[in-house]
Amino acid sequence: MNEALILLAAYGIDRVVGDPRSLPHPVVGIGWCIMGLERLLRALVKREEHLKAAGILFPLLIAGGSLVVTWALLYAAGWVHPWLAIALEVWLISTTIATKGLADAGMEIFHHLQRGDWAAARQSLSMVVGRDTEQLDESEICRGAVETVAENIVDAIISPLVYAALGGAPLAMAYRAANTLDSMVGYKNEKYRNLGWASARFDDLLNYLPARLTAFLLVAASWLMRLDWRQCWAVIRRDARLHPSPNSGLPEAGVAGALGVQLGGLNYYQGVPSNRAKLGNPLRQLRPDDIAAAVRLMKLVSVLGLVFCMAAAFAISVSTGP
């Protein structure tokens, strides 16, 4: 079965089913492995300065191990029946994509704000961001939701599709493992500055090209949706580099430009203030409709990304032969 069709099937499953909590999810297993490896390394490496070298083991063992295990599962399934391997690959790729989950999270916040339930909106936002949400007003809740939707276009959708197109489920799962590593240990705080640096840099490297592809897809999607595609491109070029991440600034700046709003600003993390660079132009305050617009924009970008990656997968399959 052509990898392009496998991609289409996996994307379709994610859009319709998402990640039901009743089904086992590979990321849960990856998370257990990360926690186990962290405990082992901290038990074996006593000197803090040596943890920096030990941190290299995270991407090597976790991402590399995810690739090998996924390949072995598909190989074993192929021995049972070729269609079992195909079904397993479709399901595994679908677990690396989170279009439905991202849309549902954003729209849940939107619906709470539509009903005027700020407390519920703050609670829902706290489930998807690390910042303090207890004191946020409506505009700041909207900003947090739009930033989350925008930032995750890359690592929740486009990057998994790109790596699935290049290397099927094994490479897509290796990417998801690397991204999970970054979310668990890739912090610059005192606890993970040494142990997590390699995981953070590896995630930045893997997302580098997909983030730039996402920037072009955002401009195209903005044009198709009759949003301000020119401003989308202008803000990406002007402001994306101001973001502390080499990748996250691209989708956030693009969404800010397309919607005609400003993202970034002052956040609090466990009571500690943190100023983020402002992306976009402060033409108006953010409102709940911006969350819905960001979700629609994200969905269209995901479709355009799917088409691009299906074309890439088809071209790869043709060039490599049967």
Secondary structure, 3 states (H helix, E strand, C coil): CCHHHHHHHHHHHHHHCCCCCCCCCHHHHHHHHHHHHHHHHHHHCCCHHHHHHHCCHHHHHHHHHHHHHHHHHHHHHHHHCHHHHHHHHHHHHHHHCCHHHHHHHHHHHHHHHHCCCHHHHHHHHHCCCCCCCCCCCHHHHHHHHHHHHHHHHHHHHHHHHHHHHHHHHHHHHHHHHHHHHHHHHCCCCCCCCCCCHHHHHHHHHHHHHHHHHHHHHHHHHHHHCCCCHHHHHHHHHHHHHHCCCCCCHHHHHHHHHHHCCEEEEEEEECCEEEEEEEEECCCCCCCHHHHHHHHHHHHHHHHHHHHHHHHHHHHHHHHHCC
